[in-house]
Amino acid sequence: MSWQVAGYETDADKPFDQGSFGTVWHARRLSDGTRVALKLVLRDHAADAVERIEAERRGAMLQRSFHDAHGMVPAVHDVGYDLDGDLYIAMELIQGGSLSDLIATGALESRAAADRATAICSFLEKAHSFSTTIEGERYDRLVHADLKPGHIFVRDTGNVIVLDFGIAKALDKSKPLTTNNWGTSAYMSPERLLDGRVDEHVDFWSLGVMLYEMLAGHRPYRALQAPSLKSQLERAIRGNAPREPLPETVPAPLVAIVNKLLAYQPDRRYPSAGTVRADLALFLGGGRPIALAEYDTPATTRVDAPRDVDDEEAPAYASVAYGAETERRPQDLALAVTGAVPSTDPLPLMPPALPGGMAADVPTTAIDVPVEGGTAARIATASSPVPRPRRTRRLLSAAAALLALYVGTSEAVAWIGAERFRDVVSTIDGPALATAEDSYDRVASTGPLDLALRWRVDGRLQSHLVGLANRVIEDYRHEQPSLSLSDWKQAQEALRWSLRLAPGDREARARLQTCEAHILRISTKPGRSDTTQATYRRAIDRFRDAARLDPGSYDPYLGITRIAVYNLVPADVELASQAMADAEKRGYSPGRRERALLGDGHMRRGEVLRHEARNVSGTQRTHALEQARDSFQACIEAFEPILGFANAARNIETCKAQVALVEKEIENAQAKESES
């Protein structure tokens, strides 16, 4: 049954698409019969109904402006409200199938997927640099914020058409971030799910999910695709849970591009759509994408050291020697794999010697043996049966030959597997560590001598694993780190694997202790109980162990500082200050975060001291209140130089109010002391 809205008539009983907030119908314009896509957003009683309708209206204005400048989106014919206050948007009707329809038929070939991703990048390049004025406000870029396969149409010409600007955001230079909690969870970035943050990086994440989906035929968390599992899916994305690896048929350079697009920390992703497109072009042209090259480490050769050497016996430098790969000649490799030795001239057979000079009573027969010059010599040979020592030697020789053949064949198979694994080392990221280690172990199980992995993989792999962990540790040094418990666990996993390869690496062992201390810190539920406080003390001890293993590192002291301020009760500002001083001695430069952290420590201690003052009286109460006042005053002094950072301004006002209250309480306490 058709119905009319403001000069448009639908020609179907139900919509053909669902937008972010409304339904989309096939319709025609009554004035001239033009077929359009008619989007209707109903004004309901939801708390955000007005905001949703305004978002759709503004999105239509952005879409119209962008189409006029670049095309690539449907033309907007008309925008308005019907008599009931519902919003309608009449747009160009795009014919054909979407990217979602294409993926439903199965995974795309790698080059085809890269071609379509390149087309989407062309759209993002224009959108992210798009300048426009909307209702008197000037903007210099546009973020789509809801990219997904159902919104992407790629024409046969390679041109892309992008639908649904309902939640698109126009940004200006002075406000690089905005918040937006609408969108499709499966394509939303971790930071978007955590705090609604929206900038260009959310579009890169969505592109990464779509490229993954094109290559695999399903989204990264296949087991959580059902709508009923939305909360579990969002939890997996927020927590950076391991993703299912891409198929082995996907080339390593393209895997690296996907991994960079889906990096958990936004600053680890591509800086612009142009750099994504450039990397895809390198892949399509047979070059080496930046995503692959940036994780490469100098080629390395392992020194001859036992894999299971004890920590105290192996020096730290004995694990990996940095330099050029050692080239081996084919004959050297064959010798190493098979254990073959050059042949030698045979020795004449001699009868076995018997004790006491006894002659061997062995029946013999004479046979003619041709010799040089055409004459024949007669030698005696033992008649059957063959003596046991000779038969044993033959059996041993045969067994040795079979063993050599087995070892050689197995090592050859392992060598092929090792070369394949070596090619993908640089694509291994945190979520894929467990799967990659299983693959490594399968290769190791095929070679009895484990030569291929030792010579061709271990050095490069060990450096890459340490690099993965270092990126997490380095991120924690930022003023506002974007790390989750899962990040620390993945760093822990990378370092444990690294230490399998180089057990004597003291720096890696120190970093492992640092990661495990952070895991203990984060996974412990805050509280005042003795058990909880003892757990935090154990975490501090682990940080100190890390500092002893690597005296030049300041990272353990940053962890101690945080626990001292936010987890110990009361906050141990002296411990935090000492840890910060130790970090400075090792080259760390404190910034606004550290001032804010110490300010928080003073404020938390002041609150505890003021609370404890209520439980005592007389001179003790006055003394506790004076300590609380001093702590609040120290909080103000810490935050004043960083007024615009984090919650500095609010904390200053809070502490000023606390100082005033405590001053009155001190006066009252002193008055009571005088009366008594």
C-alpha positions in Angstrom: 0.0 0.0 0.0 1.5 3.3 -1.1 1.4 6.6 0.9 2.3 10.2 0.3 4.6 12.6 2.0 5.1 16.2 0.9 4.8 15.7 -2.8 6.3 12.2 -2.9 4.6 8.8 -3.1 6.0 5.5 -2.1 5.6 2.5 -4.3 6.2 -0.4 -1.9 4.7 -1.8 1.3 7.9 -1.7 3.3 11.2 0.1 3.2 14.2 -1.3 1.2 16.8 0.0 3.7 17.2 1.1 7.3 19.3 4.1 8.0 20.9 5.2 11.3 17.6 6.6 12.6 15.1 6.2 9.8 13.7 4.0 7.0 14.4 4.4 3.3 11.6 3.8 0.7 11.4 3.6 -3.1 9.3 6.6 -4.1 8.5 9.0 -7.0 8.2 12.7 -7.1 4.6 13.5 -8.0 5.5 16.7 -10.0 7.6 14.9 -12.7 7.7 11.2 -11.8 11.3 11.2 -10.9 12.2 8.1 -8.9 13.9 8.8 -5.6 15.0 7.2 -2.4 12.8 8.7 0.3 14.2 8.7 3.9 11.7 9.2 6.7 12.8 9.9 10.3 9.8 9.8 12.7 9.5 12.1 15.7 9.0 9.7 18.5 9.1 10.1 22.3 12.7 8.9 22.8 14.9 11.1 24.9 17.1 11.9 22.0 14.4 12.2 19.3 15.0 15.9 18.6 18.7 15.4 18.5 18.4 12.5 16.1 16.2 14.4 13.7 18.5 17.4 13.8 21.5 15.0 13.1 19.7 13.7 10.0 18.8 17.1 8.8 22.3 18.4 9.2 23.6 15.3 7.6 21.4 15.9 4.5 22.9 19.5 4.3 26.4 18.1 4.5 25.6 15.5 1.9 24.1 18.1 -0.5 27.2 20.3 -0.1 29.6 17.5 -0.6 27.8 16.2 -3.7 27.8 19.6 -5.3 31.6 19.7 -4.8 32.7 16.1 -5.5 29.8 13.8 -6.3 30.5 10.4 -4.7 27.3 10.6 -2.6 23.6 10.6 -3.7 22.2 14.0 -4.7 19.8 15.5 -2.2 16.6 16.8 -3.9 14.6 17.9 -1.0 14.6 18.1 2.8 11.7 19.1 5.0 9.1 18.2 7.6 5.6 16.7 7.1 2.5 17.8 9.0 3.3 15.5 11.9 6.8 17.0 12.3 8.5 13.9 10.8 11.6 14.6 8.7 11.8 13.5 5.1 14.8 13.5 2.8 14.4 12.9 -0.9 17.6 11.7 -2.5 19.0 10.3 -5.8 18.1 6.6 -6.0 21.3 4.5 -6.4 20.8 1.3 -8.4 22.8 -1.8 -8.0 24.3 -3.9 -5.2 26.2 -2.7 -2.2 29.5 -3.9 -0.9 27.5 -5.9 1.7 25.8 -7.8 -1.1 29.1 -8.6 -2.7 30.6 -9.9 0.6 27.6 -12.1 1.1 28.7 -14.1 -1.9 32.0 -14.9 -0.3 35.5 -13.5 0.4 37.0 -11.3 -2.3 40.3 -11.9 -4.1 43.0 -9.8 -2.4 43.5 -7.4 -5.3 39.8 -6.9 -5.8 39.4 -6.1 -2.1 42.4 -3.7 -2.2 40.8 -2.0 -5.3 37.6 -1.3 -3.4 39.4 -0.1 -0.3 41.3 2.3 -2.6 38.1 3.7 -3.9 36.8 4.2 -0.4 40.1 6.0 0.4 39.4 8.4 -2.4 36.2 9.3 -0.8 37.8 9.7 2.6 40.5 11.9 1.2 38.0 14.4 -0.1 35.7 14.2 3.0 38.5 14.7 5.5 39.7 17.8 3.7 36.2 19.1 2.8 35.6 22.8 3.6 32.0 24.0 3.9 29.8 26.5 5.7 26.6 25.1 7.4 24.1 27.6 8.7 26.8 30.3 9.2 29.4 27.9 10.7 32.7 27.2 8.8 34.1 23.7 8.9 37.3 22.4 7.3 36.7 18.6 7.3 34.0 16.0 7.4 33.9 12.6 9.2 31.4 10.1 8.0 31.3 8.2 11.3 29.1 5.3 10.1 31.0 3.6 7.3 30.0 0.0 6.7 29.5 -2.3 3.6 25.8 -1.5 3.4 26.6 2.1 2.9 29.2 1.6 0.1 28.3 1.1 -3.6 31.2 0.6 -6.0 30.4 1.1 -9.6 31.9 -0.9 -12.5 34.0 2.1 -13.3 35.6 1.9 -9.9 33.9 5.1 -8.6 32.4 4.8 -5.1 29.0 6.0 -3.9 28.7 6.5 -0.1 25.3 6.5 1.6 23.9 7.7 4.9 25.2 11.0 6.2 22.8 10.8 9.1 25.5 10.9 11.8 28.3 12.5 9.8 30.3 15.2 11.7 31.7 18.4 10.3 34.7 19.5 12.3 36.7 22.7 12.6 40.4 23.1 13.4 39.8 24.5 16.9 37.6 21.5 17.9 39.4 18.5 16.4 37.2 16.0 18.4 33.5 15.6 18.9 31.4 13.0 20.6 28.9 10.7 19.0 27.5 7.5 20.5 25.4 6.6 17.4 26.6 4.2 14.8 27.0 0.5 14.0 28.9 -1.3 16.8 30.7 -3.8 14.6 32.4 -1.0 12.7 33.1 1.4 15.7 36.6 2.0 17.0 37.6 1.2 20.6 37.9 4.9 21.6 34.4 5.6 20.1 32.9 2.8 22.2 34.8 4.0 25.3 33.9 7.7 25.2 32.1 8.6 22.0 35.2 10.3 20.6 35.0 11.0 16.8 37.7 12.2 14.5 39.2 10.9 11.2 40.6 7.8 12.9 37.1 6.3 13.4 36.7 6.2 9.6 40.1 4.5 9.2 39.0 1.8 11.8 35.7 1.3 9.9 37.7 0.9 6.6 39.9 -1.6 8.3 36.9 -3.7 9.4 35.5 -3.5 5.9 38.8 -4.5 4.3 39.1 -7.4 6.8 35.5 -8.5 5.9 36.2 -8.4 2.2 39.3 -10.6 2.6 37.8 -13.1 5.1 34.1 -13.1 4.2 33.2 -12.2 7.8 34.0 -9.5 10.4 36.9 -9.8 12.8 34.8 -11.3 15.6 32.8 -13.8 13.7 31.4 -15.6 16.8 29.8 -12.3 18.0 28.0 -11.2 14.8 24.5 -11.9 16.1 22.6 -8.8 17.2 21.8 -10.5 20.5 25.6 -10.5 21.2 26.1 -6.7 20.7 27.3 -6.1 24.3 29.8 -8.9 24.1 31.0 -7.6 20.7 31.5 -4.1 22.1 33.4 -5.5 25.1 35.7 -7.4 22.7 36.4 -4.3 20.7 37.0 -2.1 23.7 39.2 -4.7 25.3 41.3 -5.3 22.1 40.4 -9.0 22.3 42.3 -11.3 19.8 40.8 -11.3 16.3 40.5 -14.3 14.1 43.5 -14.3 11.8 42.9 -13.5 8.1 43.1 -16.5 5.7 46.6 -17.7 4.9 45.9 -16.8 1.2 45.9 -13.1 2.0 49.4 -11.7 1.2 51.4 -10.5 4.1 51.6 -6.8 2.9 47.8 -6.6 2.8 47.6 -8.3 6.3 49.9 -5.5 7.5 47.7 -2.8 6.1 44.6 -4.3 7.8 46.5 -4.5 11.1 47.6 -0.9 10.9 44.1 0.2 10.1 42.8 -1.8 13.2 45.6 -0.6 15.6 44.1 -0.2 19.0 45.8 3.2 19.7 44.6 5.8 17.2 48.1 7.2 16.7 49.3 3.8 15.5 46.8 4.0 12.6 47.4 5.8 9.4 47.6 9.6 9.7 45.5 10.3 6.7 43.4 8.6 4.0 46.1 9.5 1.5 48.7 7.4 3.3 46.2 4.5 3.3 45.7 4.8 -0.4 49.4 5.1 -1.0 50.0 1.9 0.9 47.3 0.1 -1.0 48.8 1.4 -4.3 52.2 0.0 -3.2 50.6 -3.4 -2.6 48.8 -3.4 -5.9 52.0 -2.4 -7.7 54.1 -5.1 -6.1 55.9 -2.7 -3.8 56.5 -2.8 -0.1 53.8 -0.9 1.9 54.8 1.3 4.8 52.6 -0.8 7.1 54.9 -3.8 6.5 58.2 -1.9 6.3 57.7 0.1 9.5 57.7 -3.0 11.7 60.8 -4.5 10.1 63.9 -4.8 12.1 67.5 -5.1 11.0 68.3 -8.6 9.7 69.8 -10.7 12.5 71.7 -13.9 13.0 71.5 -15.9 16.1 74.8 -16.9 17.8 75.5 -20.5 18.7 74.0 -20.7 22.1 71.7 -23.4 23.6 68.0 -22.4 23.5 67.4 -23.4 27.1 70.5 -21.7 28.6 69.9 -20.5 32.2 69.6 -16.7 32.8 72.7 -16.5 35.0 74.8 -18.5 32.6 74.1 -16.6 29.4 75.1 -12.9 29.1 72.4 -10.5 27.8 74.3 -9.9 24.6 74.4 -13.6 23.7 70.8 -13.8 22.6 70.9 -11.9 19.3 73.7 -10.5 17.2 72.6 -7.5 15.2 73.9 -7.2 11.6 73.5 -8.7 8.2 72.0 -12.1 7.6 74.7 -14.8 7.3 74.5 -16.1 3.7 75.0 -19.9 3.4 76.0 -21.7 0.2 73.6 -24.4 -1.0 76.2 -27.1 -0.3 76.6 -25.7 3.2 72.9 -25.9 3.8 72.8 -29.5 2.4 75.6 -30.5 4.7 73.9 -28.8 7.7 70.6 -30.5 7.0 71.7 -34.0 6.1 74.9 -34.3 8.1 76.6 -35.9 5.0 80.4 -36.1 4.9 82.7 -36.5 1.9 83.3 -40.1 0.7 86.7 -41.8 1.4 88.6 -44.7 -0.2 87.6 -48.0 1.3 90.0 -49.8 3.6 90.8 -53.4 2.9 88.8 -55.9 4.8 90.8 -57.7 7.5 89.8 -60.8 9.4 88.9 -60.1 13.0 91.8 -60.4 15.5 91.5 -63.1 18.1 93.0 -63.1 21.5 96.3 -64.8 22.2 97.4 -64.7 18.6 95.0 -67.4 17.6 94.2 -67.7 13.9 90.7 -67.2 12.8 89.2 -70.4 11.7 87.1 -69.0 8.9 86.4 -71.0 5.7 87.5 -69.2 2.7 87.2 -69.4 -1.0 89.4 -67.9 -3.7 87.9 -65.5 -6.3 89.4 -63.6 -9.2 89.4 -59.9 -8.9 90.3 -57.7 -11.9 93.1 -55.3 -11.3 94.7 -52.5 -13.3 96.5 -53.8 -16.4 94.0 -56.6 -17.2 95.5 -59.2 -14.9 93.5 -60.9 -12.2 94.4 -61.4 -8.6 93.0 -64.0 -6.4 92.1 -63.1 -2.9 90.5 -65.1 -0.2 87.0 -64.2 1.0 85.0 -65.6 3.8 82.4 -68.1 2.7 78.8 -67.9 3.9 77.4 -67.3 6.3 78.6 -63.6 6.6 80.3 -63.0 9.9 78.0 -61.2 12.5 80.2 -58.0 12.9 80.0 -57.4 9.2 76.3 -57.9 9.1 75.9 -55.6 12.1 77.9 -52.9 10.3 75.7 -53.1 7.3 72.5 -52.9 9.4 73.9 -49.9 11.2 74.9 -48.2 8.0 71.4 -48.8 6.6 69.9 -47.4 9.8 72.1 -44.4 9.7 71.2 -43.8 6.0 67.5 -44.0 6.8 68.0 -41.7 9.8 69.9 -39.2 7.7 67.2 -39.4 5.0 64.5 -38.8 7.6 66.3 -35.9 9.2 67.2 -34.4 5.9 63.7 -34.7 4.6 62.1 -33.3 7.8 64.5 -30.4 7.9 63.8 -29.6 4.3 60.1 -29.5 5.1 60.8 -27.4 8.2 62.9 -25.0 6.0 60.0 -24.4 3.7 57.7 -23.7 6.6 60.3 -21.5 8.3 60.7 -19.4 5.1 56.9 -18.9 4.9 56.8 -18.0 8.6 59.7 -15.5 8.1 57.7 -13.7 5.5 54.8 -13.0 7.8 56.8 -12.1 11.0 56.3 -8.4 10.5 52.5 -8.8 10.2 52.1 -10.4 13.6 50.2 -8.0 16.0 49.1 -8.4 19.6 45.7 -10.0 19.0 47.3 -12.6 16.6 50.1 -13.7 19.0 48.6 -17.0 20.2 47.7 -18.1 16.7 51.2 -17.1 15.4 52.9 -19.0 18.2 50.9 -22.1 17.4 52.0 -21.8 13.8 55.7 -21.4 14.9 55.4 -24.5 17.1 54.0 -26.5 14.2 57.0 -25.6 12.0 59.3 -26.4 14.9 57.8 -29.8 15.3 58.6 -30.8 11.7 62.4 -30.3 12.0 64.2 -32.5 14.5 67.3 -30.2 14.6 65.2 -27.0 14.5 67.9 -25.4 12.2 65.6 -23.5 9.9 63.9 -21.6 12.6 67.1 -20.9 14.4 68.9 -19.6 11.3 66.1 -17.9 9.4 63.4 -16.8 11.9 64.3 -16.5 15.5 66.4 -13.4 15.3 63.9 -11.4 13.3 61.0 -12.8 15.3 62.6 -12.0 18.7 63.2 -8.4 17.7 59.7 -8.0 16.4 58.1 -9.4 19.6 60.1 -7.1 21.8 59.0 -4.2 19.5 55.3 -5.2 20.0 55.8 -5.0 23.8 57.8 -1.8 23.6 55.0 0.0 21.8 52.6 -0.8 24.7 55.2 0.3 27.3 56.0 3.5 25.3 52.3 4.3 25.0 52.1 4.4 28.8 54.7 7.2 28.8 52.2 9.5 27.0 50.3 12.1 29.0 47.0 10.3 28.2 47.8 6.7 27.4 45.0 4.7 25.7 45.8 1.2 27.0 43.6 -1.6 28.3 44.3 -4.7 30.3 44.3 -6.7 27.1 47.2 -4.6 25.7 49.3 -5.4 28.7 48.5 -9.1 28.5 49.4 -9.1 24.8 52.7 -7.4 25.6 53.3 -10.0 28.3 52.6 -12.8 25.8 55.0 -11.3 23.3 57.8 -11.0 25.8 57.3 -14.6 27.1 57.6 -15.8 23.5 60.6 -13.6 23.0 62.3 -15.1 26.1 61.7 -18.6 24.7 64.0 -17.5 21.8 66.5 -15.5 23.8 66.4 -16.6 27.5 69.4 -14.4 28.4 67.8 -11.1 27.4 67.7 -9.3 30.7 66.0 -6.2 29.2 63.2 -8.3 27.8 62.8 -10.0 31.2 62.7 -6.6 32.9 60.0 -5.5 30.5 58.1 -8.7 31.2 58.2 -7.9 34.9 56.9 -4.4 34.2 54.0 -5.7 32.1 53.1 -8.3 34.8 53.2 -5.6 37.5 50.8 -3.5 35.4 48.5 -6.5 34.9 48.4 -7.1 38.6 47.7 -3.4 39.2 44.8 -3.2 36.8 43.2 -6.5 37.5 43.0 -5.9 41.3 39.8 -4.4 42.4 40.5 -1.2 44.4 39.9 -1.4 48.1 41.2 -0.7 51.6 41.3 -4.4 52.8 44.6 -5.8 53.9 44.5 -8.4 51.1 44.0 -5.7 48.4 46.7 -3.5 49.8 49.1 -6.5 50.0 48.4 -7.2 46.3 49.3 -3.6 45.3 52.5 -4.0 47.4 53.4 -7.1 45.4 52.9 -5.2 42.2 55.3 -2.5 43.5 57.8 -5.3 44.3 57.6 -6.5 40.7 58.2 -3.0 39.4 61.3 -2.9 41.6 62.5 -6.3 40.4 62.1 -4.9 36.8 64.2 -1.9 37.8 67.0 -4.1 39.2 67.0 -6.2 36.0 67.3 -3.1 33.8 68.9 -0.3 35.8 68.7 2.1 32.9 64.9 1.9 32.5 62.5 4.4 34.1 59.3 2.6 33.1 59.0 0.6 36.4 59.0 3.8 38.4 56.1 5.3 36.4 54.1 2.2 37.5 55.1 2.6 41.2 54.1 6.3 41.1 50.6 5.4 39.9 50.0 2.7 42.5 51.3 5.0 45.3 48.8 7.7 44.3 45.7 5.9 43.2 45.8 2.5 44.9 47.5 2.7 48.2 45.3 3.9 51.1 46.2 6.5 52.2 48.0 7.7 49.1 51.7 7.5 49.6 52.8 10.8 48.1 56.4 10.4 49.4 56.7 7.1 47.6 55.3 8.6 44.5 57.7 11.6 44.7 60.7 9.3 45.3 59.7 7.0 42.3 59.4 10.1 40.1 62.8 11.3 41.2 64.3 7.8 40.4 62.6 8.0 36.9 64.2 11.4 36.3 67.6 10.1 37.2 67.2 7.5 34.4 66.3 10.1 31.8 62.5 10.6 32.2 61.2 14.2 31.8 58.1 14.7 34.0 55.2 16.6 32.4 51.7 17.7 33.1 50.6 14.1 33.8 53.1 13.8 36.7 52.1 17.1 38.2 48.4 16.1 38.0 49.2 12.7 39.5 51.0 14.2 42.5 48.2 16.7 42.8 45.7 13.9 42.9 47.9 12.1 45.5 47.8 15.2 47.8 44.0 15.5 47.4 43.4 11.8 48.2 45.6 11.9 51.2 43.9 15.1 52.4 40.5 13.4 52.1 41.7 10.4 54.1 43.3 12.5 56.8 40.2 14.6 57.2 38.1 11.5 57.5 40.5 10.0 60.1 40.4 13.3 62.1 36.7 12.6 62.9 37.7 9.5 64.9 40.1 11.3 67.2 39.9 14.3 69.5 42.0 16.9 71.2 45.5 17.5 70.0 45.4 14.5 67.7 42.3 15.8 65.9 43.9 19.2 65.4 47.1 17.7 64.1 45.3 15.4 61.7 43.3 18.4 60.4 46.4 20.5 59.9 48.0 17.6 57.9 44.8 17.4 55.8 44.9 21.2 55.2 48.5 21.0 54.1 47.7 18.2 51.7 44.9 20.2 50.1 47.1 23.2 49.8 49.8 21.1 48.1 47.2 19.8 45.7 46.4 23.4 44.7 50.1 24.2 44.2 50.5 21.1 42.0 47.6 21.8 39.7 48.0 25.6 39.3 50.8 25.4 36.7 48.7 23.0 34.5 45.3 24.7 34.8 44.1 23.6 31.3 45.1 19.9 31.7 42.5 17.2 32.5 40.6 18.0 35.7 43.1 20.5 37.0 40.7 23.5 37.3 38.0 21.4 39.0 40.4 19.9 41.4 41.8 23.3 42.4 38.3 24.5 43.2 37.6 21.3 45.2 40.8 21.7 47.2 40.2 25.4 47.9 36.8 24.5 49.3 38.3 21.7 51.4 41.0 24.1 52.8 38.2 26.5 53.9 36.2 23.8 55.5 39.3 22.3 57.3 40.3 25.7 58.5 37.0 26.1 60.3 37.3 22.6 61.7 40.7 23.4 63.1 39.3 26.6 64.7 36.5 24.6 66.3 39.0 21.9 67.5 41.3 24.5 69.0 38.4 26.2 70.7 37.3 22.9 72.3 40.9 22.4 73.5 40.9 25.8 75.1 37.7 25.1 76.9 39.0 21.8 78.3 
